[in-house]
Amino acid sequence: MEKSTQIALKLDRLQMLHHACRRRAMHRIGLWRGQMPIMEYVLLHEGCTQASLAQTLGLSAATVAVSTKRLSRAGFLVKKSDPDNLRCNQLYLTDAGKERVGQGKALCAEHNRRTFGALTETQQEAFLDLLDRLILSLGESAEAESALENFILMKKLSEEEEAKDV
């Protein structure tokens, strides 16, 4: 088997294991896959609309409608009519939703520490450099560029949230 195939298989396995562990952690606090990014966005952009949420996160309107309905039923999110446009709902996290975002972020941070704590600081830096090179090599296609834009947006949201905490 070619080295590149071995690397790709190991990256796929790492990604699957990483996501499975995060998914289990989110389930322990009552969240489903994909709800954390929605809640983080709403936390940073209180009063946003479902349409702006869908557009920014690259989700369909139907996906956002179902997710916000579930989050609302769970008591994590409230929808309020926009006084300027009664056809639009503005989204806000409840106190329970804000608490759940904090719990989710703490669980993800702990998971990341456990996962990458197996590497020394120097190894982590080298791994980051290698990943950056691979990301750049894939960034030439339009599909990869779109996926990268979504990734960069989520990273930016995370950084904005961290800056708010400081």
C-alpha positions in Angstrom: 0.0 0.0 0.0 1.3 3.5 -0.9 2.4 5.8 1.9 -0.2 8.4 0.9 -3.0 5.8 1.1 -1.8 4.8 4.6 -1.7 8.4 5.7 -5.1 9.1 4.3 -6.6 6.0 6.1 -5.0 7.0 9.4 -6.3 10.6 9.1 -9.7 9.2 8.3 -9.6 6.9 11.4 -8.3 9.7 13.6 -11.1 12.0 12.4 -13.7 9.3 13.0 -12.4 8.5 16.5 -12.2 12.2 17.3 -15.7 12.9 16.2 -17.1 9.8 17.9 -15.6 10.9 21.2 -16.9 14.5 20.9 -20.3 13.2 19.8 -20.5 11.0 23.0 -19.4 14.0 25.1 -22.1 16.2 23.6 -24.7 13.5 24.1 -23.8 13.3 27.8 -24.9 16.9 28.1 -28.0 16.5 25.9 -26.7 17.9 22.6 -26.7 16.4 19.2 -24.1 16.7 16.5 -24.2 20.1 14.9 -26.0 21.9 17.7 -22.9 23.3 19.4 -21.9 25.4 16.3 -25.5 26.8 16.1 -25.5 27.6 19.8 -22.1 29.2 19.7 -23.2 31.4 16.8 -26.4 32.5 18.5 -24.4 33.3 21.7 -22.1 35.5 19.7 -24.8 37.1 17.5 -27.8 37.4 19.8 -31.0 38.3 17.9 -29.7 36.8 14.7 -32.2 35.3 12.3 -32.5 31.7 11.2 -31.7 32.8 7.6 -28.4 34.6 8.7 -27.5 31.5 10.8 -28.1 29.2 7.8 -26.1 31.4 5.4 -23.2 31.9 7.8 -22.8 28.3 8.8 -23.5 27.0 5.3 -26.6 25.0 6.4 -29.9 24.6 4.7 -32.9 26.6 6.0 -34.6 23.2 6.8 -31.6 22.0 8.8 -31.6 25.3 10.8 -35.4 25.1 11.3 -35.2 21.6 12.7 -32.2 22.3 14.9 -33.6 25.5 16.4 -36.9 23.8 17.0 -35.1 21.0 18.9 -33.0 23.5 20.9 -36.1 25.5 21.7 -38.0 22.4 22.9 -35.0 21.5 25.1 -35.1 24.9 26.7 -31.8 26.1 25.3 -33.0 28.6 22.8 -35.9 31.1 22.4 -37.3 32.5 19.2 -38.8 36.0 19.4 -40.6 37.8 16.5 -38.6 40.5 14.9 -40.6 43.7 15.6 -39.6 45.1 12.2 -40.4 41.9 10.2 -43.0 39.6 11.9 -42.1 36.9 9.4 -38.6 36.6 10.9 -37.7 35.1 14.2 -34.7 36.4 16.2 -32.8 33.8 18.1 -31.5 34.0 21.7 -30.0 31.4 24.0 -31.6 30.9 27.4 -29.5 30.8 30.5 -29.6 27.0 30.3 -28.4 27.3 26.7 -25.5 29.5 27.7 -24.6 27.1 30.4 -24.7 24.2 28.0 -22.4 26.0 25.6 -19.9 26.5 28.4 -20.2 22.8 29.4 -19.7 21.7 25.7 -16.7 23.9 25.3 -15.1 22.5 28.4 -15.8 18.9 27.3 -14.2 19.6 23.9 -11.2 21.3 25.4 -10.7 18.3 27.8 -11.1 15.9 24.9 -8.5 17.9 22.8 -6.1 17.9 25.7 -6.4 14.1 26.1 -6.1 13.5 22.4 -3.1 15.7 21.6 -1.5 15.5 25.1 0.1 12.3 23.8 2.3 14.6 21.8 5.0 16.8 23.2 4.8 20.6 22.6 7.4 20.3 19.8 5.5 17.4 18.2 2.3 19.4 18.3 3.9 22.3 16.6 5.4 20.0 13.9 2.0 18.4 13.4 0.3 21.8 13.0 2.9 22.7 10.4 2.3 19.5 8.5 -1.5 20.0 8.6 -1.1 23.5 7.4 0.9 22.3 4.4 -1.8 19.7 3.6 -4.6 22.2 3.9 -2.8 24.6 1.5 -2.2 21.8 -1.0 -6.0 21.0 -1.0 -7.2 24.6 -1.0 -7.0 25.0 -4.7 -10.3 23.4 -5.6 -13.6 25.3 -5.2 -15.1 22.6 -3.1 -12.2 22.5 -0.8 -12.2 26.3 -0.6 -15.9 26.3 0.5 -15.1 23.7 3.2 -12.1 25.7 4.3 -14.2 28.9 4.5 -16.7 27.2 6.8 -13.8 25.9 8.9 -12.2 29.3 9.1 -15.6 30.8 10.1 -16.0 28.3 12.9 -12.5 29.0 14.1 -13.2 32.7 14.1 -16.4 32.2 16.1 -14.4 30.1 18.6 -11.7 32.8 18.9 -14.4 35.6 19.3 -15.9 33.6 22.1 -12.5 33.1 23.8 -11.8 36.9 23.5 -15.2 37.6 25.1 -14.2 35.4 28.1 -10.9 37.4 28.7 
